[in-house]
Every structure is written in structure tokens, then in C-alpha cells.
Amino acid sequence: MHDIKASKKMGNDIMVSFEVDGKNLFEAFNFQDLIDMKINASDLLDRPMSYRIDQAAHKIVSKK
């Protein structure tokens, strides 16, 4: 799991950025993906650092 550093709305997706081994990586999630994971899209955009990403599973989880 990696800490999400930033997020941005890009069309119908939310793009999140995170760091792995010193490299900035990006992954996109559509709104249905976020609903299925019970992630509030507005909160992810407003407070991206409150979330972590499991890149292999293409999943976002709250740090809480």
C-alpha cells in the first residue's frame, strides 16, 4: 500500500498520484470504481492524503 499524494478530476475519472521507490506514479479510477469501494469522490479530491492505494489490486482505502 502506498500513500496517495494528490488527486485530480480528469474527465470521468479521478487520477491519483503516489510514490513508489522514488518514482511518481499515476492511476485512474472511475466513479463506479469509487462507489464500489465505498470511497467518497469529493473527499478523495479534497483530502487525498487521507487515503492509500493498493496498486496491484487497483483499490483505494481510507487511512482511518
Secondary structure as GFF3:
##gff-version 3
##sequence-region A 1 64
A	DSSP	beta_strand	2	10	.	.	.	ID=ss1
A	DSSP	beta_strand	13	20	.	.	.	ID=ss2
A	DSSP	beta_strand	23	30	.	.	.	ID=ss3
A	DSSP	alpha_helix	31	36	.	.	.	ID=ss4
A	DSSP	alpha_helix	41	46	.	.	.	ID=ss5
A	DSSP	three_ten_helix	48	50	.	.	.	ID=ss6
A	DSSP	beta_strand	51	54	.	.	.	ID=ss7
A	DSSP	beta_strand	59	62	.	.	.	ID=ss8
###
